[in-house]
Amino acid sequence: MSACAICAAAFSCTDPVQEGVDVAGVSLDRKELSLEVGESKTLTATVVPSNADDKSVVWSSENEKVAVVSESGAVTGIAVGSTTVVVTTVDGGFTAECAVEVYE
């Protein structure tokens, strides 16, 4: 048996190479959100592609004196004013934003 035949027997060329699927972007279900002080509403982030290996995201509020956001995307109005809630993908650092207005 030749060396090539031995290698061919050990490694199948038909086995696909397992490569990770990288995140290509993120979007939010809303671009704007209005809340009363003390009220909460949840934003939904969609990471693409749907088969990405790491679809985890980090939420933040640009002004936590106006509104805070939980790890699950629940936004709670704290005081009258405006802020922006940002979701960022862990893989790739892609972002999406939602303008938040809090009123009494």
Secondary structure as a PSIPRED ss2 file (coil, helix, strand):
# PSIPRED VFORMAT (PSIPRED V4.0)

   1 M C   1.000  0.000  0.000
   2 S C   1.000  0.000  0.000
   3 A H   0.000  1.000  0.000
   4 C H   0.000  1.000  0.000
   5 A H   0.000  1.000  0.000
   6 I H   0.000  1.000  0.000
   7 C H   0.000  1.000  0.000
   8 A H   0.000  1.000  0.000
   9 A H   0.000  1.000  0.000
  10 A H   0.000  1.000  0.000
  11 F C   1.000  0.000  0.000
  12 S C   1.000  0.000  0.000
  13 C C   1.000  0.000  0.000
  14 T C   1.000  0.000  0.000
  15 D C   1.000  0.000  0.000
  16 P C   1.000  0.000  0.000
  17 V C   1.000  0.000  0.000
  18 Q C   1.000  0.000  0.000
  19 E C   1.000  0.000  0.000
  20 G C   1.000  0.000  0.000
  21 V C   1.000  0.000  0.000
  22 D C   1.000  0.000  0.000
  23 V C   1.000  0.000  0.000
  24 A C   1.000  0.000  0.000
  25 G E   0.000  0.000  1.000
  26 V E   0.000  0.000  1.000
  27 S E   0.000  0.000  1.000
  28 L E   0.000  0.000  1.000
  29 D C   1.000  0.000  0.000
  30 R C   1.000  0.000  0.000
  31 K C   1.000  0.000  0.000
  32 E E   0.000  0.000  1.000
  33 L E   0.000  0.000  1.000
  34 S E   0.000  0.000  1.000
  35 L E   0.000  0.000  1.000
  36 E E   0.000  0.000  1.000
  37 V C   1.000  0.000  0.000
  38 G C   1.000  0.000  0.000
  39 E C   1.000  0.000  0.000
  40 S E   0.000  0.000  1.000
  41 K E   0.000  0.000  1.000
  42 T E   0.000  0.000  1.000
  43 L C   1.000  0.000  0.000
  44 T C   1.000  0.000  0.000
  45 A E   0.000  0.000  1.000
  46 T E   0.000  0.000  1.000
  47 V E   0.000  0.000  1.000
  48 V E   0.000  0.000  1.000
  49 P C   1.000  0.000  0.000
  50 S C   1.000  0.000  0.000
  51 N C   1.000  0.000  0.000
  52 A C   1.000  0.000  0.000
  53 D C   1.000  0.000  0.000
  54 D C   1.000  0.000  0.000
  55 K C   1.000  0.000  0.000
  56 S C   1.000  0.000  0.000
  57 V E   0.000  0.000  1.000
  58 V E   0.000  0.000  1.000
  59 W E   0.000  0.000  1.000
  60 S E   0.000  0.000  1.000
  61 S E   0.000  0.000  1.000
  62 E C   1.000  0.000  0.000
  63 N C   1.000  0.000  0.000
  64 E C   1.000  0.000  0.000
  65 K C   1.000  0.000  0.000
  66 V C   1.000  0.000  0.000
  67 A E   0.000  0.000  1.000
  68 V E   0.000  0.000  1.000
  69 V E   0.000  0.000  1.000
  70 S C   1.000  0.000  0.000
  71 E C   1.000  0.000  0.000
  72 S C   1.000  0.000  0.000
  73 G C   1.000  0.000  0.000
  74 A E   0.000  0.000  1.000
  75 V E   0.000  0.000  1.000
  76 T E   0.000  0.000  1.000
  77 G E   0.000  0.000  1.000
  78 I C   1.000  0.000  0.000
  79 A C   1.000  0.000  0.000
  80 V C   1.000  0.000  0.000
  81 G E   0.000  0.000  1.000
  82 S E   0.000  0.000  1.000
  83 T E   0.000  0.000  1.000
  84 T E   0.000  0.000  1.000
  85 V E   0.000  0.000  1.000
  86 V E   0.000  0.000  1.000
  87 V E   0.000  0.000  1.000
  88 T E   0.000  0.000  1.000
  89 T E   0.000  0.000  1.000
  90 V C   1.000  0.000  0.000
  91 D C   1.000  0.000  0.000
  92 G C   1.000  0.000  0.000
  93 G C   1.000  0.000  0.000
  94 F C   1.000  0.000  0.000
  95 T E   0.000  0.000  1.000
  96 A E   0.000  0.000  1.000
  97 E E   0.000  0.000  1.000
  98 C E   0.000  0.000  1.000
  99 A E   0.000  0.000  1.000
 100 V E   0.000  0.000  1.000
 101 E E   0.000  0.000  1.000
 102 V E   0.000  0.000  1.000
 103 Y E   0.000  0.000  1.000
 104 E C   1.000  0.000  0.000
